[in-house]
Amino acid sequence: MGVIKFENDSFDIVITGGGVPALAGAVIFSKLGLKVLLVARGFGKSVKKDTARKNISYAISPSNIKLFERCGLKEEFFKISEDVSEMHLFEDDSCLKLSSDLSPHGYLSKIVYHDNLYRLLVGATQSLKTFHSIDGSIDDIGYTANGQCRVRVLTGGKKSIRKIQANLLVVADGASSVSRHILKIPWGIKNYCQKAVLANFSSALQPNIARQWFSGDEVIALLPTSKNSVSMVWSQNQLRAERLMREGKSRLRAELSRILGTSIMAQIEINSEMVSTPLSMMTVDKLVSRRIVLLGDSAHTVHPLAGLGLNIGLFDILTLVNEFEKEMQVDRPFDVGSSAILGSYMRARLLKTRAIQSMIDTIKVGFSTGGYAAKFLRTKGMSILQQSDFFKRYIVKFASSIL
Ligand SMILES: Cc1cc2nc3c(=O)[nH]c(=O)nc-3n(C[C@H](O)[C@H](O)[C@H](O)COP(=O)(O)OP(=O)(O)OC[C@H]3O[C@@H](n4cnc5c(N)ncnc54)[C@H](O)[C@@H]3O)c2cc1C
């Protein structure tokens, strides 16, 4: 990491935010030779303790493996992740089984713990020559007389102020993005009135199978994090989730048995604290502004039932890098924040992201709809799909290319 003179120093890219998309962006942009500054609260103070993310494991889609390849981290990523070779979806007695035999990749997705992925990316930043970082946050965004983006950064517990210039500001500071507020970019939120309860379990279940149960408006996923452990994401009514959090592990076992049944329960044992996080879908009116791009949860959030939130953010970065590379081939001076790059990025991502958000929301509403007829249609539909390799192959292909 280089030593920098901060006051009025200039960078190709300033990234605000310290989550997985921000770090992956920092690595991949630096590898292109761009001078990058990461502004993230708590960055550099060992692996941060983020309680909301503590027990989260992500299902990473095959489409995003390219990102780790481009970061030079594919091998390491494969070592810290677990293959999903089958996915079993349940509602009542119906079960739809998808298998990696139907996928060209040999796996449906790869499961990785947030902390392991975070550590991998932080480790990768250490050897980058054009990467710099500040433990701080941005409190003002404007432009210099020559049109560069200028940000004011608060550091040292908000005691000192630095002014920094960049050709591009990448906003990746999460769903409650301060930068989005400073930029006055309109955003909308659909509150699902649900919370996800997360916990990890030791498991004697058959490994490498992701299992998901739909029960009314609740969704429980058990993701295989290793050969003998699974990670639970249980989306449920906010009040029920809060009660579960208050009453603890014995209540969790009793409630889980209701949906998973005693045979599954006999094979799993909770071995972590429970954490919970509220669920909503957030949309923004625009993904780019002059010399500014929004990505990750600052630009979009989705219900976790499809395991796509982080995947969309990672694909934002892949798209942006592709736009950089296309522009580098053109015979004119390269400007990382040019309107040509940002325009193409927005055309590639805005409608796509909205479409994915609408699709996940429709699945959420579809599975929450009560009544005999709706339930009959769902379970009948699952049985028909289960019998057709053609449709199952289509679903697997669609899921792995949706981003
Ligand atoms: C229960 C649950 C399960 C999920 N499962 C999956 C899954 O299986 N697959 C998947 O793809 N996605 C999944 N997701 C979604 C995924 O967790 C998020 O999409 C992803 O973590 C978003 O990353 P982010 O960096 O954009 O935002 P965040 O993770 O919120 O990170 C924002 C970062 O910015 C920093 N920051 C915030 N404000 C500032 C500031 N002012 N200045 C500097 N830094 C700041 C924060 O400290 C943090 O490090 C799940 C989400 C939930 C809730």
The ligand as an SDF file (V2000), in Angstrom:
LIG
                    3D

 53 58  0  0  0  0  0  0  0  0999 V2000
  -30.2700  -12.4290    5.7610 C   0  0  0  0  0  0  0  0  0  0  0  0
  -29.5550  -12.1090    4.5120 C   0  0  0  0  0  0  0  0  0  0  0  0
  -29.0570  -13.1430    3.7130 C   0  0  0  0  0  0  0  0  0  0  0  0
  -28.3980  -12.8490    2.5330 C   0  0  0  0  0  0  0  0  0  0  0  0
  -27.9400  -13.8670    1.7520 N   0  0  0  0  0  0  0  0  0  0  0  0
  -27.3510  -13.5930    0.5700 C   0  0  0  0  0  0  0  0  0  0  0  0
  -26.9010  -14.6380   -0.3140 C   0  0  0  0  0  0  0  0  0  0  0  0
  -27.0220  -15.8330   -0.0520 O   0  0  0  0  0  0  0  0  0  0  0  0
  -26.3440  -14.2870   -1.5010 N   0  0  0  0  0  0  0  0  0  0  0  0
  -26.2000  -12.9920   -1.8550 C   0  0  0  0  0  0  0  0  0  0  0  0
  -25.7280  -12.7020   -2.9600 O   0  0  0  0  0  0  0  0  0  0  0  0
  -26.6030  -11.9730   -1.0340 N   0  0  0  0  0  0  0  0  0  0  0  0
  -27.1580  -12.2370    0.1530 C   0  0  0  0  0  0  0  0  0  0  0  0
  -27.5630  -11.2240    0.9730 N   0  0  0  0  0  0  0  0  0  0  0  0
  -27.3510   -9.8290    0.5730 C   0  0  0  0  0  0  0  0  0  0  0  0
  -25.9650   -9.3240    0.9690 C   0  0  0  0  0  0  0  0  0  0  0  0
  -25.7620   -9.5080    2.3490 O   0  0  0  0  0  0  0  0  0  0  0  0
  -25.8250   -7.8300    0.6580 C   0  0  0  0  0  0  0  0  0  0  0  0
  -26.3350   -7.5770   -0.6280 O   0  0  0  0  0  0  0  0  0  0  0  0
  -24.3840   -7.3870    0.6880 C   0  0  0  0  0  0  0  0  0  0  0  0
  -23.8090   -7.6630    1.9330 O   0  0  0  0  0  0  0  0  0  0  0  0
  -24.3130   -5.8930    0.4080 C   0  0  0  0  0  0  0  0  0  0  0  0
  -22.9940   -5.4410    0.5350 O   0  0  0  0  0  0  0  0  0  0  0  0
  -22.6900   -3.8590    0.5820 P   0  0  0  0  0  0  0  0  0  0  0  0
  -21.2490   -3.7420    0.8100 O   0  0  0  0  0  0  0  0  0  0  0  0
  -23.2900   -3.2020   -0.6090 O   0  0  0  0  0  0  0  0  0  0  0  0
  -23.4700   -3.3330    1.8450 O   0  0  0  0  0  0  0  0  0  0  0  0
  -23.1070   -3.6400    3.3780 P   0  0  0  0  0  0  0  0  0  0  0  0
  -22.7730   -5.0650    3.5420 O   0  0  0  0  0  0  0  0  0  0  0  0
  -24.2040   -3.0320    4.1670 O   0  0  0  0  0  0  0  0  0  0  0  0
  -21.7600   -2.8430    3.6180 O   0  0  0  0  0  0  0  0  0  0  0  0
  -21.6750   -1.4620    3.6430 C   0  0  0  0  0  0  0  0  0  0  0  0
  -20.2760   -1.1180    4.1260 C   0  0  0  0  0  0  0  0  0  0  0  0
  -20.0630    0.2830    4.0750 O   0  0  0  0  0  0  0  0  0  0  0  0
  -19.5940    0.7530    5.3400 C   0  0  0  0  0  0  0  0  0  0  0  0
  -20.1590    2.0980    5.5190 N   0  0  0  0  0  0  0  0  0  0  0  0
  -21.4510    2.3930    5.7750 C   0  0  0  0  0  0  0  0  0  0  0  0
  -21.5860    3.7370    5.8420 N   0  0  0  0  0  0  0  0  0  0  0  0
  -20.3760    4.2650    5.6020 C   0  0  0  0  0  0  0  0  0  0  0  0
  -19.8700    5.5700    5.5310 C   0  0  0  0  0  0  0  0  0  0  0  0
  -20.6700    6.6360    5.7170 N   0  0  0  0  0  0  0  0  0  0  0  0
  -18.5600    5.7610    5.2630 N   0  0  0  0  0  0  0  0  0  0  0  0
  -17.7390    4.7250    5.0770 C   0  0  0  0  0  0  0  0  0  0  0  0
  -18.1420    3.4410    5.1420 N   0  0  0  0  0  0  0  0  0  0  0  0
  -19.4480    3.2130    5.4000 C   0  0  0  0  0  0  0  0  0  0  0  0
  -20.1100   -0.2270    6.3570 C   0  0  0  0  0  0  0  0  0  0  0  0
  -19.2840   -0.2280    7.5140 O   0  0  0  0  0  0  0  0  0  0  0  0
  -20.0200   -1.5320    5.5740 C   0  0  0  0  0  0  0  0  0  0  0  0
  -18.7400   -2.0760    5.6490 O   0  0  0  0  0  0  0  0  0  0  0  0
  -28.2170  -11.5010    2.1510 C   0  0  0  0  0  0  0  0  0  0  0  0
  -28.6920  -10.4660    2.9660 C   0  0  0  0  0  0  0  0  0  0  0  0
  -29.3690  -10.7690    4.1320 C   0  0  0  0  0  0  0  0  0  0  0  0
  -29.9010   -9.6630    4.9900 C   0  0  0  0  0  0  0  0  0  0  0  0
  1  2  1  0
  2  3  1  0
  2 52  2  0
  3  4  2  0
  4  5  1  0
  4 50  1  0
  5  6  2  0
  6  7  1  0
  6 13  1  0
  7  8  2  0
  7  9  1  0
  9 10  1  0
 10 11  2  0
 10 12  1  0
 12 13  2  0
 13 14  1  0
 14 15  1  0
 14 50  1  0
 15 16  1  0
 16 17  1  0
 16 18  1  0
 18 19  1  0
 18 20  1  0
 20 21  1  0
 20 22  1  0
 22 23  1  0
 23 24  1  0
 24 25  2  0
 24 26  1  0
 24 27  1  0
 27 28  1  0
 28 29  2  0
 28 30  1  0
 28 31  1  0
 31 32  1  0
 32 33  1  0
 33 34  1  0
 33 48  1  0
 34 35  1  0
 35 36  1  0
 35 46  1  0
 36 37  1  0
 36 45  1  0
 37 38  2  0
 38 39  1  0
 39 40  1  0
 39 45  2  0
 40 41  1  0
 40 42  2  0
 42 43  1  0
 43 44  2  0
 44 45  1  0
 46 47  1  0
 46 48  1  0
 48 49  1  0
 50 51  2  0
 51 52  1  0
 52 53  1  0
M  END
$$$$
